[in-house]
């Protein structure tokens, strides 16, 4: 695939995900849609970047966990 078509597909995925996130009122529903977006981007990136993606997601989850502690 050409770079232009890959960028177009990524842009379309981002627009769809952002619209889905913005259309919901519940913060948990927004979080669910955001996580679905992250997973779709990870699938689109391929297996070569899987380790980096997992490390980044794990880092964010740990930071959120630390912030939620009293």
VOBA-1610 file (N, C-alpha, C; in pm, whole numbers, padded with zeros to 5 digits, always signed):
BEGIN
Unk+00083-00117+00000Unk+00000+00000+00000Unk+00088+00125+00000Unk+00036+00226-00058Unk+00110+00352-00062Unk+00098+00424+00072Unk+00191+00513+00097Unk+00190+00591+00220Unk+00063+00676+00228Unk+00024+00729+00114Unk-00095+00814+00111Unk-00220+00735+00153Unk-00234+00614+00102Unk-00353+00534+00138Unk-00347+00489+00284Unk-00227+00462+00335Unk-00214+00425+00476Unk-00252+00542+00566Unk-00210+00662+00528Unk-00245+00780+00606Unk-00395+00807+00600Unk-00454+00786+00485Unk-00598+00807+00470Unk-00675+00709+00558Unk-00633+00583+00558Unk-00699+00483+00642Unk-00686+00519+00790Unk-00566+00562+00830Unk-00544+00600+00970Unk-00629+00721+01006Unk-00638+00816+00916Unk-00719+00934+00940Unk-00866+00898+00953Unk-00913+00808+00871Unk-01053+00762+00877Unk-01080+00691+01009Unk-00987+00605+01052Unk-01003+00535+01180Unk-01009+00636+01294Unk-00922+00736+01289Unk-00917+00836+01395Unk-01046+00918+01399Unk-01095+00957+01284Unk-01219+01037+01279Unk-01337+00957+01331Unk-01345+00831+01294Unk-01454+00745+01340Unk-01447+00726+01491Unk-01328+00697+01541Unk-01312+00675+01685Unk-01341+00802+01763Unk-01293+00915+01716Unk-01316+01041+01786Unk-01465+01077+01788Unk-01534+01052+01679Unk-01678+01077+01674Unk-01752+00987+01772Unk-01710+00863+01781Unk-01774+00769+01873Unk-01750+00812+02018Unk-01628+00857+02048Unk-01597+00902+02184Unk-01677+01027+02218Unk-01684+01122+02125Unk-01754+01248+02151Unk-01906+01231+02161Unk-01960+01127+02103Unk-02105+01111+02102Unk-02161+01049+02229Unk-02075+01000+02316Unk-02125+00936+02438Unk-02115+01031+02556Unk-02201+01010+02653Unk-02204+01096+02771Unk-02132+01032+02890Unk-02139+00902+02901Unk-02080+00832+03014Unk-01927+00830+03003Unk-01857+00863+03111Unk-01711+00859+03105Unk-01658+00717+03085Unk-01728+00617+03135Unk-01685+00480+03115Unk-01703+00435+02971Unk-01808+00482+02910Unk-01832+00452+02768Unk-01725+00520+02682Unk-01687+00641+02718Unk-01580+00711+02647Unk-01449+00634+02660Unk-01422+00585+02781Unk-01301+00507+02803Unk-01302+00379+02721Unk-01416+00313+02716Unk-01426+00190+02638Unk-01399+00216+02491Unk-01456+00323+02437Unk-01433+00357+02296Unk-01287+00396+02271Unk-01227+00465+02367Unk-01086+00502+02352Unk-00997+00377+02351Unk-01029+00281+02437Unk-00951+00157+02439Unk-00971+00077+02310Unk-01092+00077+02258Unk-01116+00010+02130Unk-01034+00076+02019Unk-01022+00208+02025Unk-00943+00281+01927Unk-00796+00242+01937Unk-00745+00235+02059Unk-00606+00196+02080Unk-00581+00055+02025Unk-00673-00034+02052Unk-00656-00171+02004Unk-00662-00179+01852Unk-00749-00100+01789Unk-00755-00103+01643Unk-00627-00047+01582Unk-00569+00055+01646Unk-00443+00110+01598Unk-00330+00010+01617Unk-00333-00064+01727Unk-00230-00166+01750Unk-00240-00277+01646Unk-00363-00317+01613Unk-00380-00419+01509Unk-00331-00369+01374Unk-00359-00243+01345Unk-00319-00186+01217Unk-00167-00169+01207Unk-00101-00150+01321Unk+00044-00130+01320Unk+00118-00259+01287Unk+00059-00371+01320Unk+00122-00499+01288Unk+00200-00557+01404Unk+00251-00675+01381Unk+00322-00750+01485Unk+00459-00693+01518Unk+00518-00622+01425Unk+00652-00569+01447Unk+00657-00469+01562Unk+00551-00396+01581Unk+00548-00293+01685Unk+00470-00336+01809Unk+00435-00463+01816Unk+00351-00511+01926Unk+00417-00490+02062Unk+00544-00519+02074Unk+00612-00503+02203Unk+00611-00358+02250Unk+00639-00266+02159Unk+00638-00124+02195Unk+00498-00078+02233Unk+00398-00126+02161Unk+00260-00088+02191Unk+00218-00140+02328Unk+00251-00264+02358Unk+00217-00322+02488Unk+00287-00245+02599Unk+00412-00209+02580Unk+00487-00134+02681Unk+00424+00002+02706Unk+00383+00069+02601Unk+00321+00201+02614Unk+00187+00191+02686Unk+00105+00095+02648Unk-00026+00077+02711Unk-00009+00041+02859Unk+00086-00044+02889Unk+00112-00083+03027Unk+00158+00037+03110Unk+00242+00121+03052Unk+00289+00241+03121Unk+00172+00335+03154Unk+00085+00355+03057Unk-00031+00442+03079Unk-00122+00383+03186Unk-00145+00253+03182Unk-00230+00187+03282Unk-00171+00201+03422Unk-00040+00186+03434Unk+00024+00202+03564Unk+00010+00345+03616Unk+00028+00443+03528Unk+00013+00582+03568Unk-00129+00611+03615Unk-00227+00559+03543Unk-00366+00578+03584Unk-00393+00511+03718Unk-00334+00396+03739Unk-00351+00324+03865Unk-00290+00404+03980Unk-00172+00461+03958Unk-00108+00541+04061Unk-00189+00666+04094Unk-00246+00728+03993Unk-00325+00850+04015Unk-00454+00822+04089Unk-00508+00701+04075Unk-00636+00670+04138Unk-00623+00633+04284Unk-00501+00615+04330Unk-00480+00579+04471Unk-00497+00703+04559Unk-00552+00683+04679Unk-00571+00798+04769Unk-00439+00849+04826
//
